[in-house]
Amino acid sequence: MVVKETIDIDLDRIDQLIEQEEAKLEPKHRASIAYREVAERTIAGGVASSWQASPPHAIYIDHGLGNRLWDIDGNEYLDFHLGYGAMVAGHAHPKIVEAIQRQAARGTHFAQPTKDLDAVGENLVDRFELPLWRFCNSGTEATLEATRLMRANTGREMIIKIEGTYHGHHDSLMFSIGPDPMKIGPREHPNTVPQAPGIPKALQDLVRVVPFNDLNEVRRALEENEGKVAGMIIEPAMMNCGVILPEPGYLQGLKDLLHAHGAYLAFDEVKTGATIAYGGAVEAFSVTPDIVCLAKAIGGGTPCGAIGATRELYRPVLEDEYDMAGTFNGNPLTMAASRATLTEVLTRDAYDHFNAIHKLMEDGCTSVIEKYALPAYVTGIGAKGSVIYSSTPVREYRDAVGIDERITYIAWLFQQNRGVFKSPWTKQETWTTSVFHTDEDAKRYVDNFEELAAALTS
Ligand SMILES: Cc1ncc(COP(=O)(O)O)c(C=O)c1O
């Protein structure tokens, strides 16, 4: 819902609040700040992944349990970050710990298949309605294989992707993820903007970027590149500009359009799969694509990834034309953790729980927005949600470009200083909940949000 009569948020006021909240936070993180200097001696930037060093400083974690985590300074947080949404099963869930311990004692790696394959495979078929699966170790690997499968099956090379979405860090898709508004070009022909130096120009020429929620632009891309497009990869609900849901008919329309042009549709469900519904976006939006890419939540906290597809798409793999391979693919630890996660923890009733908590978060944040007349609204589904700081609906990346990042940053700082850990990425205001999150946890988030609203409007 979008609030009609809203106030303008004073950016000077936000700057003032950022200064106050950063000053309050720093003394709480002395051990993290000092440890980064130690780690920096041998680890580039002192962190294992670039996004772990988000402003104001990297926060090093000691341990997690259920819905909580503790940093190395001893601060306790209610965790709405949940490892970028991977931990909807919660930290150290007893059933997953037991499965990992049992397998660890029996060997952690053989590079030979083990007997958890069928149980995990059957569960994924039940959830996502695709008949065949393979495993890998990350979302990046899943979308890499999906891209290659679409190319292998069509003999074509062009891929359509959505402006403003991330599909992992491989070269085929690392374009227009959060592109600089000065570089994006016209909406009907967006520039394909590389996200980092070192990505070959030859691959840039193979990626056609389109806006989310617009079938006409996909039609245009297909017609202008007749016979060249292998397929399209899409996050069925965008999750890195807040949560942007697909409009009714959009996903089915994509499938029909792509098929009419001899191309495939792949859902990147790395964030949505196993979090927004039992069957991810396939179930939530009633569209089964040709490929589903999974990772994050399906591994219960172990490195994981999976690619589901039709038998037609898997033909080159089944006929040994295409080696979909990896030393750690389907490794026993991940498979044991996935089996427990999917069959014992993230059962159908877990999604009733996520929906109930989501309703509390949505209703609570919406009444704060109305009370303070903030130019914002709440979106989300299942375990994922967000406040979007815009008075008009955000349907695609370009609608989010105008949202000042300082507001999502102050929202993060406010929660952090009040014991709630959110994903440390200033452009998004997305939360994730776990099977351990309670009504009180939702209330705490909303209460902190109300403190922010009061401070912004005072
Ligand atoms: C939608 C989406 N796809 C792919 C990836 C890449 O996954 P990974 O970090 O496991 O490689 C991410 C990571 O955040 C993601 O959000």
The ligand as a Tripos MOL2 file, in Angstrom:
@<TRIPOS>MOLECULE
LIG
   16    16     1     0     0
SMALL
NO_CHARGES

@<TRIPOS>ATOM
      1 C1         19.3720  -13.6320   -6.6440 C.3       1 LIG1
      2 C2         20.7720  -14.1070   -6.4070 C.ar      1 LIG1
      3 N1         21.3420  -14.9460   -7.2920 N.ar      1 LIG1
      4 C3         22.5930  -15.4130   -7.1180 C.ar      1 LIG1
      5 C4         23.3350  -15.0400   -6.0310 C.ar      1 LIG1
      6 C5         24.7140  -15.5650   -5.8460 C.3       1 LIG1
      7 O1         24.7380  -16.4930   -4.8290 O.3       1 LIG1
      8 P1         26.1160  -16.8510   -4.0960 P.3       1 LIG1
      9 O2         26.5080  -15.6650   -3.2970 O.co2     1 LIG1
     10 O3         25.7660  -18.0550   -3.2790 O.co2     1 LIG1
     11 O4         27.1030  -17.1610   -5.1580 O.co2     1 LIG1
     12 C6         22.7860  -14.1690   -5.0750 C.ar      1 LIG1
     13 C7         23.5540  -13.7580   -3.8980 C.2       1 LIG1
     14 O5         23.1870  -12.9200   -3.1110 O.2       1 LIG1
     15 C8         21.4720  -13.6860   -5.2710 C.ar      1 LIG1
     16 O6         20.8930  -12.8460   -4.4110 O.3       1 LIG1
@<TRIPOS>BOND
     1     1     2 1
     2     2     3 ar
     3     2    15 ar
     4     3     4 ar
     5     4     5 ar
     6     5     6 1
     7     5    12 ar
     8     6     7 1
     9     7     8 1
    10     8     9 2
    11     8    10 1
    12     8    11 1
    13    12    13 1
    14    12    15 ar
    15    13    14 2
    16    15    16 1
@<TRIPOS>SUBSTRUCTURE
     1 LIG1         1 GROUP 0 **** ****
